[in-house]
Structures are given as structure tokens and as C-alpha cells.
Amino acid sequence: MKVLVIGGGGREHAIVRALKRSPQAPEVFCAPGNAGIAADAPYHDPNKLDGFDLVVVGPEAPLVAGFADDCPVPVFGPSAAAAQLEGSKAHAKEVMIAAGVPTAAYTVVHSVEAGLGAIARYPTVIKADGLAAGKGVVIAGDEAEARAALEEMLVEQRFGEVPVVVEEFLQGTELSVLALCDGENAIPLAPARDFKRIGEGDTGPNTGGMGAYSPVDGATPELIEDVRVRILQPVVDELKRRGTPFHGVLYAGLMLTEDGPSTLEFNVRFGDPETQVVLPRLKSDILDLFVRATTPGGLSGVELEWDERACVTVVLASRGYPATSSSGDVITGLDAADAEVTHAGTATEDGAIVTAGGRVLNVTALGSDREAARAAAYAAADKIDFPGKTYRRDIAR
């Protein structure tokens, strides 16, 4: 089989590596890829798909733009209509309410004053209603912070000309649960926990994610089944009822509250960096699962097989991230890193691998338990260097 992966980040590199572990030995290509992906999956023009059997879309933007609708070969990923679950936070909330999915109370606003008026108490959550690469969410602790966030989103329009969702702040512990979907069934993958803030101790601004681990203490099979029954499957059922069946990966960002799991957000693609710790633990043939998911009901009866070991990934970011990023800084020590290194923001320049974005590399390790995996990931991360290297020392503690 010939498979094309769309994207060029750490998530896509992890998907490429997982596909290459398939016993079917597919030919794997990637577009646009990056310096590291190129060593595993050569570039192929996504407009020339003759002879290809499957396209796997990594990032959300092509899905929201309708890539799956227009592609002449089967696509692992939802249609544009189904992808609005991530393309519009207000739409996602409306679907959740219709499906009876537990989620925080919310109001959609179009002005700063309306936003302030919708806030019942602090802290509160303020979200730009559109794609924002994980950076369009602010937890405001007081009115001054709320006003600043609303002005940035509604007046300065940092994330485009979109409304804002003002949402109740939920107390609890976050959990990410991704599920493979075939338009009818939601099959949960192993849960993961990511670290969104740039600073240790979960301080500073949100990022796309600075690290993750899997499995997660307390995320029992019973809890995951509860998430499937009360959150994932109802959304799949609701989208099928609307005539926009969901094929691909449905990512539920959850808060485990005293009243049970509640939904913070849905994404319509693999999470980054959760993918980097979930897929290395998956022993089932991912190519078979991807192909099955493109057919209505194709995942019926599937049972996934998992590596019992723990997995930890640490993100190495460039100088200035997340506000800015640095490009062209030479990366050294890659060959010395005794762990799986997936590339995110990298390029080749004068024969050297250099930084080319905010999140540069993921350093991932498996271990007998979380501490062993964590120690191995950090030991490898410490061997890699580039000017301005930024990473958290408290991932998976």
C-alpha cells in the first residue's frame, strides 16, 4: 500500500513511524514533512495521488478547509462539516448540548462589554471561536485579565474576525482521550495527559503542548468506558444523525471533576504531543485501523492491543516560544540521543539540521514505569542542544 501523510510536525513524524511499524510494510510518503520526517518518508506532491491507497491528515486546518471532501482517494480524517467540531468552539458547544454531553456552561459574545457581562465569577475561561494552534484560550483570574483577553480577541482580532466563547471554569484534573471513529463507532485509544503551559509548575502562557505521558494514573478502563458512553459515542451518533458522519480521530479534552468527566474541547485530529506517547504503545496494526475507519462501521468489533510500558515525551522548543520562535539555529547531539526523536520544527541548511519553528523536537522514551520512561526521555533530551533550547523539567512528574 502507498500512504501519504499530510503535515510537517512531531505528530506527523510519530504517525509516519507508526505506519512504518505496520506488518503490511506500506510505502509511506509525507507532505510537506521536515528534516527528520524526510529520512523516514520522502516528500510527495499531495496533488498527485495516482496509485495511492490512503491519505492520513495530521493537522486540523486542511480538514476544516475540506481536504477530505475533495481528495480522490480514501482519507483518514473528517469532512469539513464534521471538522467544524474544532473549527468553531461555539459549534462544538452546540453539538455537545444536542448530544447531551457534559460540558461547562458558556455564552457566545461579540463585544468586550458583552463578554464581561457574561462572566459570573472568576477564574473564567475565554476562547477565540476558531483555529488558534492551541493558543486561543485564556484563563482569566480577574476582570483586568478578562478585559485584556477579550480586547485581544475581539478588538485586535489576533485570531481573526471571530466571536468569543466565555466559559465556566471547571476544577479538576485534565485528561486527553482520543478515539478512532468510523462514522458509527468510537474506539478509545489509551489516555494521555499533556502539559500546555510553557513554564514549570504549569505557569506562563499556553502553548501547543510541552510534553505528555501515557498511561495516566486513575484513568481506569471503567473511566474510559464512561467517557466513551457519555461523551465520545453520543457525539459520533449526533453527527451521524445530522448527516455529517465523523471518520478519523476524535480528541476529547476532558476535565475530571468531582461530578465526573466534563468536556473542555473537541479536536478532530491526533493531539500533539499526545500522539507521541500514545502511538508508541499501540501494538495493533495502525494501517489496518486507519483503513477500517474510512468505511462506515469498519471498526466494529475491533479490540486494541497495548504495550504495558509507560511512555513520556518532552518537547524541545526554540528561543522565544510561544510568543515568537527562532529559525536557523544548528541542532547538535541528535545521534547521541538514546531515545526516539521525532522532528517538529526542523529544516536542513548547508548540510546541518536547524530549527525552523516554535516546537522543534520531541524526545520520547518507553520505560517499565513512568519514572523510568521519564528518566530516559530527559537523559536523551539533555544530549541534544541548540541555541535557545527551551524545555520543561517537570513533564510527567
C-alpha positions in Angstrom: 0.0 0.0 0.0 1.0 3.6 -0.6 0.1 6.1 2.1 0.6 9.8 2.1 0.7 11.7 5.5 -0.2 15.4 5.3 1.6 17.6 7.8 5.1 18.5 9.0 5.3 18.4 12.7 6.1 16.0 15.6 2.6 14.5 15.4 3.0 13.6 11.8 6.5 12.2 12.4 5.0 9.9 15.1 2.2 8.8 12.6 4.8 8.1 9.9 6.9 6.0 12.4 3.7 4.1 13.5 2.8 3.4 9.9 6.2 2.1 9.2 5.8 -0.4 12.0 2.8 -1.9 10.3 3.3 -5.6 9.3 1.8 -4.6 5.9 5.1 -2.7 5.2 3.4 0.2 3.4 5.3 2.8 1.3 4.9 6.0 3.3 5.3 9.5 2.0 4.8 12.9 3.6 3.9 16.4 2.6 5.4 18.9 3.4 7.4 16.9 6.1 10.5 18.3 7.7 14.2 17.4 8.0 13.6 14.4 10.3 10.5 13.1 8.5 12.3 13.1 5.2 14.6 10.3 6.5 11.5 8.1 7.1 9.0 9.2 4.5 10.1 11.1 1.3 8.1 14.1 0.1 5.3 13.5 -2.4 3.1 16.1 -4.1 -0.3 15.9 -2.5 -1.9 16.9 -5.7 -0.6 13.8 -7.5 -2.3 10.8 -5.8 -2.5 8.3 -8.6 -1.5 4.9 -7.2 -2.1 5.9 -3.6 -4.4 3.9 -1.3 -4.8 6.2 1.7 -4.1 9.8 2.9 -3.7 10.5 6.6 -4.2 14.1 7.5 -2.3 15.3 10.6 -3.2 19.0 11.2 -6.7 20.5 11.6 -6.5 23.3 9.1 -6.7 21.1 5.9 -9.6 19.2 7.4 -11.6 22.3 8.3 -10.8 23.5 4.8 -12.3 20.4 3.2 -9.3 18.3 2.2 -11.2 15.0 2.9 -14.2 16.2 0.8 -12.0 16.9 -2.3 -9.4 14.1 -2.1 -9.8 11.4 -4.8 -8.5 8.6 -2.6 -9.7 7.5 0.9 -8.8 9.9 3.7 -8.3 9.1 7.4 -9.9 12.3 8.6 -13.3 14.0 8.8 -15.2 16.0 6.2 -15.2 19.8 6.5 -18.7 19.7 8.1 -17.7 17.2 10.7 -14.4 19.1 11.3 -16.3 22.1 12.5 -16.2 20.5 15.9 -12.7 22.0 16.1 -13.2 24.8 13.5 -15.8 26.5 15.7 -15.8 26.3 19.5 -19.4 27.6 19.5 -20.5 24.9 17.1 -18.8 22.3 19.2 -20.7 23.5 22.3 -24.0 23.4 20.4 -23.3 19.8 19.3 -22.4 18.8 22.9 -25.6 20.2 24.2 -27.6 18.5 21.5 -25.8 15.2 22.2 -26.3 15.5 26.0 -22.5 15.6 26.6 -21.4 17.1 29.9 -19.6 20.4 29.4 -19.1 23.8 31.1 -21.8 26.5 30.9 -21.0 29.0 28.2 -22.0 32.2 26.3 -21.0 33.3 22.8 -20.2 37.0 22.7 -19.2 39.6 20.0 -18.1 42.5 22.1 -15.8 43.2 25.1 -18.7 44.5 27.2 -20.9 41.6 26.4 -18.0 39.2 27.3 -17.5 40.9 30.7 -21.3 40.8 31.3 -21.3 37.1 30.7 -18.8 36.3 33.4 -20.5 35.1 36.6 -17.3 34.5 38.6 -13.5 34.3 38.4 -11.5 32.5 37.2 -13.2 32.2 33.9 -12.3 30.7 30.5 -12.2 32.9 27.4 -11.8 31.2 24.0 -11.5 32.6 20.5 -14.0 30.8 18.3 -11.7 29.5 15.6 -8.4 27.7 14.9 -5.7 29.1 17.1 -3.0 26.3 17.3 -3.7 25.7 20.9 -3.1 29.4 21.9 -6.6 30.9 21.7 -7.6 30.1 25.3 -7.1 32.3 28.3 -7.9 31.5 31.9 -8.7 35.0 33.3 -8.3 35.4 37.1 -9.9 38.8 37.4 -11.7 41.5 35.4 -8.5 43.1 34.2 -7.2 39.9 32.7 -10.6 39.1 31.2 -10.8 42.5 29.6 -7.3 42.2 28.1 -8.1 38.8 26.6 -11.4 40.0 25.2 -9.8 43.0 23.6 -7.0 40.9 22.1 -9.5 38.5 20.6 -12.4 40.9 19.6 -10.8 44.3 19.0 -7.3 43.4 17.9 -8.6 40.2 16.3 -5.5 38.2 16.9 -7.2 35.0 15.8 -9.3 36.5 13.1 -12.7 38.1 12.9 -14.4 35.5 15.1 -16.7 35.7 18.2 -15.6 34.6 21.6 -16.9 31.8 23.9 -16.9 32.8 27.6 -17.0 29.6 29.6 -17.4 28.5 33.2 -14.0 27.4 34.8 -14.0 23.8 35.8 -12.0 22.5 38.7 -10.3 19.1 38.4 -7.6 17.2 36.6 -7.2 17.3 32.8 -7.1 14.2 30.6 -6.9 13.6 26.9 -8.8 10.7 25.3 -8.5 10.1 21.6 -10.8 7.8 19.7 -10.7 6.2 16.3 -14.1 6.7 14.6 -15.7 5.2 11.5 -18.8 7.3 11.3 -20.7 4.9 13.6 -18.3 3.7 16.4 -15.9 5.5 18.7 -12.9 3.2 19.8 -10.9 5.0 22.5 -7.1 4.9 22.5 -5.0 4.8 25.6 -5.5 8.0 27.6 -2.7 10.6 27.9 -2.0 13.8 29.9 -0.3 16.8 28.3 1.3 19.9 29.7 0.1 23.0 27.9 1.9 25.9 29.7 5.4 27.0 28.8 6.6 27.2 32.4 7.3 24.6 35.0 4.6 24.2 37.6 2.1 25.0 34.8 2.9 28.7 34.7 3.1 31.1 31.8 1.1 31.2 28.6 -0.5 28.3 26.8 1.5 26.5 24.1 0.7 23.8 21.6 2.0 21.4 24.3 5.3 20.9 26.1 5.2 17.2 26.8 2.9 14.3 27.7 2.7 10.9 29.2 0.7 7.7 28.9 -0.9 5.7 30.6 -2.4 8.0 33.3 -2.9 7.1 36.9 -6.6 6.9 37.8 -7.7 6.6 34.1 -9.1 3.2 34.6 -10.8 1.1 32.0 -14.0 1.9 33.7 -13.4 5.6 33.5 -12.5 5.4 29.8 -15.6 3.3 29.1 -17.7 6.0 30.9 -16.0 8.6 28.6 -16.9 6.5 25.6 -20.5 6.0 26.6 -21.3 9.5 27.8 -19.0 11.7 25.7 -17.5 10.1 22.6 -20.2 7.9 21.2 -23.0 10.5 21.7 -21.1 13.0 19.6 -20.5 10.4 16.9 -24.2 9.5 17.0 -25.2 13.1 16.8 -23.0 13.9 13.8 -24.3 10.8 12.0 -27.9 12.0 12.7 -27.0 15.3 11.1 -25.7 13.7 8.0 -22.1 14.6 8.7 -20.6 11.3 10.0 -17.2 11.5 11.7 -14.4 9.5 10.3 -10.9 9.8 11.8 -9.7 10.7 15.2 -12.0 12.5 17.7 -9.9 14.0 20.5 -11.7 14.8 23.7 -10.0 17.3 26.1 -11.6 16.5 29.4 -11.7 17.8 33.0 -12.1 15.1 35.6 -14.4 16.9 38.1 -16.0 15.8 41.3 -19.2 15.2 39.3 -17.3 13.1 36.7 -15.7 13.8 33.3 -16.7 17.0 31.6 -15.7 18.1 28.1 -13.4 21.1 27.6 -13.0 20.8 23.9 -13.0 18.5 20.9 -10.3 18.3 18.3 -10.7 16.5 15.0 -7.2 15.1 14.6 -4.4 13.5 16.7 -3.3 15.6 19.6 0.3 16.9 19.6 2.1 15.9 21.8 -0.3 13.2 23.0 0.2 11.2 19.7 3.9 10.9 20.5 3.1 8.9 23.7 0.0 7.0 22.6 1.1 5.5 19.2 4.4 4.0 20.5 2.3 2.0 23.0 -0.2 0.8 20.3 0.7 -2.8 19.3 -2.3 -3.2 16.9 -1.7 -2.5 13.2 -2.4 1.2 12.8 -2.6 0.9 9.0 -5.4 -1.6 9.3 -7.2 0.6 11.8 -6.9 3.7 9.6 -8.3 1.9 6.5 -11.1 0.4 8.6 -12.0 3.9 9.9 -12.6 5.2 6.4 -15.6 2.8 5.9 -18.9 3.2 7.8 -18.9 0.7 10.6 -15.4 -0.6 9.7 -14.2 -0.6 13.2 -17.0 -2.8 14.6 -15.6 -5.5 16.9 -12.1 -4.1 16.9 -10.1 -4.6 20.1 -6.9 -2.7 20.5 -3.7 -4.3 21.9 -1.3 -2.1 24.0 2.2 -2.2 25.3 2.0 -2.2 29.1 5.1 0.1 29.4 4.8 3.8 30.1 5.7 6.4 27.6 6.9 10.0 28.1 7.7 12.7 25.6 9.5 16.0 26.2 9.2 18.9 23.8 12.3 21.0 23.0 11.2 24.4 21.8 13.1 27.3 20.3 14.1 30.6 21.8 11.1 32.9 22.4 8.4 30.3 22.1 5.4 30.6 22.3 5.3 34.4 21.6 8.0 34.0 18.9 10.3 31.4 17.5 13.9 31.2 16.3 14.9 29.6 13.0 18.3 28.6 11.6 19.9 27.5 14.9 22.1 24.4 14.4 20.9 21.4 16.3 23.6 19.0 17.7 23.6 15.8 19.6 20.8 14.0 17.7 22.9 10.9 17.1 23.8 10.7 20.7 20.2 10.8 22.0 19.3 7.2 23.1 15.5 7.6 22.6 13.0 8.2 19.8 13.4 11.7 18.5 10.6 13.0 16.3 11.0 16.3 14.4 8.6 19.1 14.6 10.1 22.5 13.5 13.3 21.5 11.7 14.9 22.0 8.3 18.1 21.3 6.6 20.6 24.1 5.9 24.1 23.7 4.5 24.1 20.1 5.4 23.1 20.7 9.1 19.7 20.2 10.8 18.5 23.5 12.1 15.5 24.9 14.0 12.5 26.1 11.9 9.7 26.8 14.3 8.5 27.1 17.8 8.4 23.4 18.9 11.5 21.9 17.4 11.8 18.2 18.6 10.0 15.6 20.7 12.2 13.3 22.7 10.2 10.1 23.6 11.0 7.1 25.7 9.3 3.9 26.9 10.0 2.5 30.3 8.8 -0.1 32.8 7.0 2.7 34.6 6.5 6.4 34.2 9.6 7.4 36.2 11.8 5.1 34.1 10.4 6.5 30.9 10.8 10.0 32.2 14.4 9.5 33.2 15.2 8.0 29.7 13.5 10.8 27.9 15.3 13.5 29.9 18.7 11.8 29.6 18.3 11.8 25.8 16.9 15.4 25.8 20.0 16.6 27.7 22.3 15.3 24.9 20.6 17.5 22.3 21.5 21.1 22.1 20.8 24.3 20.1 21.0 28.0 20.9 18.0 29.0 23.0 16.8 25.4 23.7 13.7 25.7 25.9 12.1 22.8 27.7 10.3 22.0 31.0 12.0 19.8 33.6 8.8 18.7 35.2 7.0 16.7 32.5 5.4 13.5 33.9 6.3 14.2 37.5 
